[in-house]
Amino acid sequence: MRNVVSATRPTEQYEISIQTAAGHVTTMVDVPTAFVPVTAIIPLLRRLGEEAQRLETTRSAEEGRCCSCTKGCAACCRMLVPLSPPEAFRLMEVIRLLPIEQQDRIVARLEQSKSLLRSHGIWQRLLDVGASERPLNDDELAPLNEAYYSLRMPCPFLEDETCSIYNERPSACRELLVTSPPDYCQDMANNPVDALPAPIRVSTVLGLLWGELTGTPPRMIPLPILRDWVEHHRPDRERTWQGVFLLEAALDKIWRFLSQDRNGAPTESPQDRPIRASGVQQEFVDKNGRT
């Protein structure tokens, strides 16, 4: 571990080592030592998720199943995108940093989406999902996903069939990679689309992390209700925790995700964690992230 002090915010550098189903991931991350909002941990987790996804993509290609996703293919940009609460806060931050003209276009598309969803009786169902006090399973969400997809409504961030916030796109978008023919994606409801497994589902990890930090159940925020949900939870957006504590808590959630079998039962003991964070000293913080 080495300490890195920047002009704006002190950071410490850690080497993160994770054993995933796709292979071994090792990367260096700079972690703020100060108290920061939960959104500060998102770039670190994205890096881990993308490194693991690259291993999965390489392994799949070696087995003859190459990824068929290419720039300009935006079929999946008509699907309902789930966000964890930290990602919802992050996306609103991203929007506010865009040029005014682009902000106006995105807000206009969000409002148009709201009107269309209301006219089809879907808007309130999305609000109910965002406000749910318990995690919803795939079977419960399937009818809503199908109803939304049937509208073929483009994502509000889509411009000329390209993501206008590609570097800040949600984790669910990053993790959806397919090996089936691209034409199949034009009608995912009726075609057998083969998706690559995501070794680390960052949105799930962030949802679990937020639930622990706030004492609330893990929840999914449908992207169309982004502005409404974030506005309703404005005080939560201002909360901060020590950066090292957030990293430790996030790594714990990654371990729990990796150590689950298909039925959700743990397959390893804490002593067998497939994660190392060189330089992280747990005595720095108590359970609430306080020094």
Beta strands, then each sheet from edge to edge (+ up, - down):
strand 1: 2-5
strand 2: 10-20
strand 3: 23-32
strand 4: 35-36
strand 5: 82-83
strand 6: 158-159
strand 7: 162-163
strand 8: 221-222
strand 9: 241-242
strand 10: 275-278
sheet 1: 1+ 2- 3+
sheet 2: 1+ 2- 10+
sheet 3: 4+ 9-
sheet 4: 5+ 8-
sheet 5: 6+ 7-
end
